[in-house]
Amino acid sequence: MAGMDKITGIYNFLPIDDSLSTSGQPSEEQIRELAAVGYEIVINLALHDDLRYSLPGEKALVEGLGMAYIHIPVRFDNPTEDDLLAFFRTMEKHENMKIHLHCAANMRVTAFLGLYRRLKQGKPENEAFEPMRSVWEPNDVWSTFIHNFVTEYTVD
């Protein structure tokens, strides 16, 4: 498909399946290409207060291209249960849409997606977290966060 090189050029881009991909922060041009190839929603887990890792005006750009934009700011050094549950609700609400998930470097996203795939979709742990492991090995904060949810969360 024309322009896919722009998408696959997004930092740490990972196609999960035909309707879901993840990455680090896309550029304006890459967001335009996401819209051009049929993405319907962009979900951002990064913060907006650090210009090194965010795109000013991202919400207006995404919405101006006809996609929905959802921002769930997750502090990298302090992910919370509320953040994760907001992510779960968002994924469930938009499960029939073509979704692009991103944060600054595809670390928050792949950790949250792994938990979603394990706890909400019932995938085996190795399969659920394979995208995350292809990008990074979680630090102590994230390892503890993931472990606590995998061992204590009750799937509803």
C-alpha positions in Angstrom: 0.0 0.0 0.0 1.4 3.4 -0.9 2.8 5.4 2.0 3.1 2.4 4.3 6.9 3.1 4.6 5.9 6.4 6.3 3.9 4.4 8.9 6.4 1.6 9.3 9.0 4.4 9.8 7.3 5.5 13.0 9.6 4.9 16.0 9.1 1.4 17.3 6.2 0.7 15.0 4.5 -2.6 15.5 1.6 -4.0 13.5 -0.4 -6.2 15.8 -3.1 -7.3 13.4 -5.1 -5.7 10.5 -7.0 -3.3 12.8 -4.4 -2.5 15.5 -0.9 -1.1 15.5 1.4 0.5 18.1 4.3 2.9 18.1 6.3 5.7 19.7 5.3 9.3 18.9 4.4 9.7 15.2 5.2 12.8 13.3 2.6 15.1 11.6 3.3 13.4 8.3 3.0 9.9 9.8 -0.3 10.8 11.4 -1.6 12.0 8.0 -0.5 8.7 6.6 -2.3 6.8 9.3 -5.5 8.6 8.2 -4.8 7.9 4.5 -4.6 4.1 5.1 -7.8 3.9 7.0 -7.1 4.3 10.7 -10.1 5.5 12.6 -8.8 6.3 16.0 -5.5 7.4 17.6 -5.0 6.6 21.3 -2.1 8.4 23.0 -0.8 7.3 26.4 2.1 9.8 26.5 2.1 13.1 28.4 1.8 16.3 26.5 4.0 18.4 28.7 7.4 17.3 27.3 8.0 18.6 23.8 10.8 16.1 23.2 8.2 13.3 23.3 5.0 14.8 22.1 3.5 16.5 19.1 2.0 20.0 19.7 -1.6 20.2 18.3 -1.9 16.4 17.9 -5.5 16.3 18.9 -6.5 18.9 16.4 -4.5 17.3 13.7 -5.9 13.8 14.3 -9.5 15.1 14.5 -9.0 17.4 11.5 -8.1 14.3 9.5 -11.4 12.6 10.4 -10.0 10.3 13.1 -11.1 10.2 16.7 -8.4 11.1 19.3 -8.2 9.8 22.9 -5.6 10.9 25.3 -4.9 8.8 28.5 -1.8 10.4 30.0 0.2 7.8 31.8 3.2 8.9 33.8 6.1 6.5 32.8 7.4 6.5 36.4 4.0 5.9 38.0 1.4 4.0 35.9 -1.8 3.6 37.9 -4.8 1.2 38.0 -7.0 4.1 37.0 -4.9 4.6 33.8 -5.0 0.9 33.0 -8.8 0.7 33.5 -9.4 3.7 31.4 -7.3 2.0 28.7 -9.3 -1.2 29.0 -12.6 0.7 28.7 -11.3 2.6 25.7 -10.2 -0.5 23.9 -13.5 -2.3 24.6 -15.5 0.7 23.4 -13.6 0.9 20.1 -12.9 -2.7 19.5 -14.5 -2.7 16.0 -12.4 0.3 14.8 -9.0 0.5 13.2 -6.8 1.7 16.1 -3.3 3.1 16.3 -1.9 3.2 19.9 1.1 5.3 20.7 3.1 6.8 23.5 6.6 8.3 23.4 8.5 5.2 22.6 6.0 2.3 22.5 6.8 1.2 26.0 3.7 2.3 28.0 1.5 1.1 25.1 3.0 -2.3 24.7 2.8 -2.9 28.5 -0.9 -1.8 28.7 -1.7 -3.8 25.5 -0.1 -6.9 27.0 -2.2 -6.6 30.0 -5.3 -6.0 27.9 -4.5 -9.0 25.7 -3.9 -11.2 28.8 -6.6 -10.0 31.2 -9.4 -9.0 28.8 -8.8 -11.2 25.8 -7.5 -14.3 27.6 -4.4 -14.8 25.5 -1.6 -16.9 27.0 0.9 -14.7 28.8 3.8 -15.2 26.4 1.6 -14.3 23.4 0.0 -11.4 25.2 3.3 -9.8 26.0 5.3 -10.7 22.9 4.8 -7.2 21.3 6.2 -5.6 24.5 9.2 -7.9 24.7 10.0 -7.1 21.1 10.4 -3.4 22.1 11.7 -3.5 25.7 12.2 -5.3 28.9 10.2 -3.5 31.6 12.1 -1.7 34.4 11.3 -2.3 38.1 8.3 0.0 38.1 6.7 -1.6 35.1 7.6 -5.2 36.0 5.9 -4.7 39.4 2.9 -3.1 37.8 2.5 -5.8 35.3 3.1 -8.6 37.8 0.5 -7.2 40.2 -2.2 -7.1 37.6 -1.4 -10.5 36.0 -1.5 -12.2 39.5 -4.3 -10.2 41.2 -6.7 -8.9 38.6 -10.0 -10.6 38.2 -11.2 -10.9 34.6 -14.7 -9.6 34.4 
